[in-house]
Amino acid sequence: MSTSKFIIGCIKSFVDNYIWYVQYENQIILIDPGQSVNVINYITKNNLNLVAILLTHDHNDHVGGVDDILNLFPAPVYGNCAKSTIMVNNNQKLKLFKQVDTTVLYIPGHTNNSICFLLNINQQYHLFSGDTLFAMGCGRVFTNDYMAMFNSLNLIMNLPATTIIYPAHEYTMANIEFAKYIEPNNNLIYEREVHEQNKLKLQQITLPIILQEEVKTNQFLRFNDAELAKALSNKLNKNVEKGFDCFYNLRQLKDNY
């Protein structure tokens, strides 16, 4: 994706991970480099200067490549985990590129120290959400603090509707299958499925995503939707209320799907 002189792209790693980067001229920022080889090759081939590494959380598939990258390209590492060289706080402002305002948002739930990075590039917001929000899904709640995850998703949901979101995994089609299982009569989900399948047929990836589209179709952001609560009630054969109750039961069902 090109935003004026900025380029936002990704480097594939493992089976379904994306290492996102933001590039301006010969400068580059990396987000969650879980592996190093392809990143090092990209930086070397394009003769780039590594400005910073941003870490959303401390799982190895997000931080595993940091040490090898730093051995060749020393740079500050912003985050809230052991690999970070600069620890950050909620709502902290970072100036990584002269022309870009970056805000740190604390979004616990997936892990206790999960954060995301909100970049304002030419008045367009770009959110690097790690494993908290996926296309048509959300991350597992390894902390067992479902209320924290619920609050974190609410925070993301209330960002500007045009915010472009960059999750770290290609889970879209699997998440759509689960969504159809919950709401087999929801036409918007089937329309989203066709849209994403068309991207894959063209050998594109399904990411990034637009927040306003997720709010319409992602069940983990639709917890206040009466129709979703009703569908979940029917699936579980018990009464499920809108709001947190809907989110909690949906995430529990997804864990065992």
PyMOL commands that set and color helices and strands:
alter all, ss='L'
color gray80, all
select helices_A, chain A and resi 37-45+60-63+66-72+146-157+172-182+187-201+211-217+219-221+226-236+244-255
alter helices_A, ss='H'
color red, helices_A
select strands_A, chain A and resi 2-3+6-13+17-24+27-31+49-54+77-79+86-87+93-94+101-106+115-121+124-130+133-134+137-138+164-167+209-210
alter strands_A, ss='S'
color yellow, strands_A
deselect
rebuild
show_as cartoon
